[in-house]
Amino acid sequence: MSEYNRDPLERDVREYRSEADEYHTAEERKYYSENAYSGDGTPSPQKKRRANPSAISRILTSFAVAAVAVVAVASSGVFAPKGSAEIVDVSVTDTQVAYDVTVEQGENLSIVLYNDFTKRQTALEQGENSGVFTGLKPGVSYTLAVVTPAAFGSGKTVAERSVKTELLPPPEPQSVWRGVAHVCTCAVDGYFHFTMDFDDPNGYFTDFSATLTDGEGNVSSCVFTEDLHAEQSIDVCLKAGLAGKRATFTLTYRTSDPSSAVNTVVYSTEVTI
């Protein structure tokens, strides 16, 4: 049968069959059947869809940031009670800090005295307040502050002053009498010499007197120099003419020291002349 005598339907079917063989791709796309069916031809169970871990992390992070922001706002004192007060006057000694404070607005305010080592607190009332913190250390710095009640953290400072306690006053100077040293150099210069040892910053010791009295009752007196701490001398044999080898040396002075039991002090001893 010639080509032109062939049945047109037969020719078309053969041509389209060859084209179908060329473009047949069912085998290449068999992953459809693998996804839909198991190896024995039964349908495969559907795989569960996994949650996106990055999305959960972002949600938790946002929640944590929001929580920190709330805490920060609360700690900053936004919710702290308000108040208004003035520290009118402060007086300081070596161990005390006294204060006068006027509370103009606010309730439950307190005045606090503190440093790195101590904290003392007293409640304040509306209007004028006076008080004193005692038992403090001398020469130490403190902060005196009026504060509101604590809310979500520390209370708000309404007013404050820096203060420092005074140093301890120096001890009162003491007048002290220690004694007297003496020696006779009559054979050399004809004098009896003595030196008084004392401290008198208060001016308690006055009216000094010193004498030598021999065995016959002859007396020679001292003429004191302007400097009472300097060496003093008494004539023995130049003009006084004291006789014998022994004499009584007597030193007296008056004292106004309130701790002294007597008003006149007398020192007396027998010496060689």
Secondary structure as the mmCIF struct_conf table of DSSP 4:
data_model
#
loop_
_struct_conf.conf_type_id
_struct_conf.id
_struct_conf.beg_label_comp_id
_struct_conf.beg_label_asym_id
_struct_conf.beg_label_seq_id
_struct_conf.end_label_comp_id
_struct_conf.end_label_asym_id
_struct_conf.end_label_seq_id
HELX_RH_3T_P HELX_RH_3T_P1 GLU A 3 ASN A 5
BEND BEND1 ARG A 6 ARG A 6
HELX_RH_AL_P HELX_RH_AL_P1 PRO A 8 GLU A 22
TURN_TY1_P TURN_TY1_P1 TYR A 23 TYR A 23
TURN_TY1_P TURN_TY1_P2 ALA A 26 LYS A 30
HELX_RH_AL_P HELX_RH_AL_P2 TYR A 31 ALA A 36
STRN STRN1 TYR A 37 TYR A 37
TURN_TY1_P TURN_TY1_P3 GLY A 39 ASP A 40
BEND BEND2 GLY A 41 THR A 42
STRN STRN2 PRO A 43 PRO A 43
HELX_LH_PP_P HELX_LH_PP_P1 SER A 44 ALA A 51
HELX_RH_AL_P HELX_RH_AL_P3 PRO A 53 SER A 75
TURN_TY1_P TURN_TY1_P4 SER A 76 PHE A 79
BEND BEND3 ALA A 80 ALA A 80
HELX_LH_PP_P HELX_LH_PP_P2 PRO A 81 LYS A 82
STRN STRN3 SER A 84 VAL A 92
BEND BEND4 ASP A 94 THR A 95
STRN STRN4 VAL A 97 GLN A 105
BEND BEND5 GLU A 107 ASN A 108
STRN STRN5 SER A 110 TYR A 114
BEND BEND6 ASP A 116 PHE A 117
STRN STRN6 LYS A 119 ALA A 123
BEND BEND7 GLN A 126 GLN A 126
STRN STRN7 GLY A 127 PHE A 133
BEND BEND8 GLY A 135 GLY A 135
HELX_LH_PP_P HELX_LH_PP_P3 LEU A 136 LYS A 137
TURN_TY1_P TURN_TY1_P5 PRO A 138 GLY A 139
STRN STRN8 SER A 141 VAL A 147
HELX_LH_PP_P HELX_LH_PP_P4 THR A 148 ALA A 150
BEND BEND9 ALA A 151 SER A 154
HELX_LH_PP_P HELX_LH_PP_P5 GLY A 155 LYS A 156
STRN STRN9 THR A 157 LYS A 164
HELX_LH_PP_P HELX_LH_PP_P6 THR A 165 PRO A 173
STRN STRN10 VAL A 176 THR A 185
TURN_TY1_P TURN_TY1_P6 CYS A 186 ASP A 189
BEND BEND10 GLY A 190 GLY A 190
STRN STRN11 TYR A 191 ASP A 199
TURN_TY1_P TURN_TY1_P7 PRO A 201 ASN A 202
STRN STRN12 PHE A 205 ASP A 214
TURN_TY1_P TURN_TY1_P8 GLY A 215 GLU A 216
STRN STRN13 VAL A 219 SER A 221
BEND BEND11 GLU A 226 GLU A 226
TURN_TY1_P TURN_TY1_P9 LEU A 228 HIS A 229
BEND BEND12 ALA A 230 ALA A 230
STRN STRN14 GLN A 232 ASP A 235
BEND BEND13 VAL A 236 ALA A 240
BEND BEND14 GLY A 244 LYS A 245
STRN STRN15 ARG A 246 THR A 255
TURN_TY1_P TURN_TY1_P10 PRO A 258 SER A 259
BEND BEND15 ALA A 261 ALA A 261
BEND BEND16 ASN A 263 ASN A 263
STRN STRN16 THR A 264 THR A 272
#
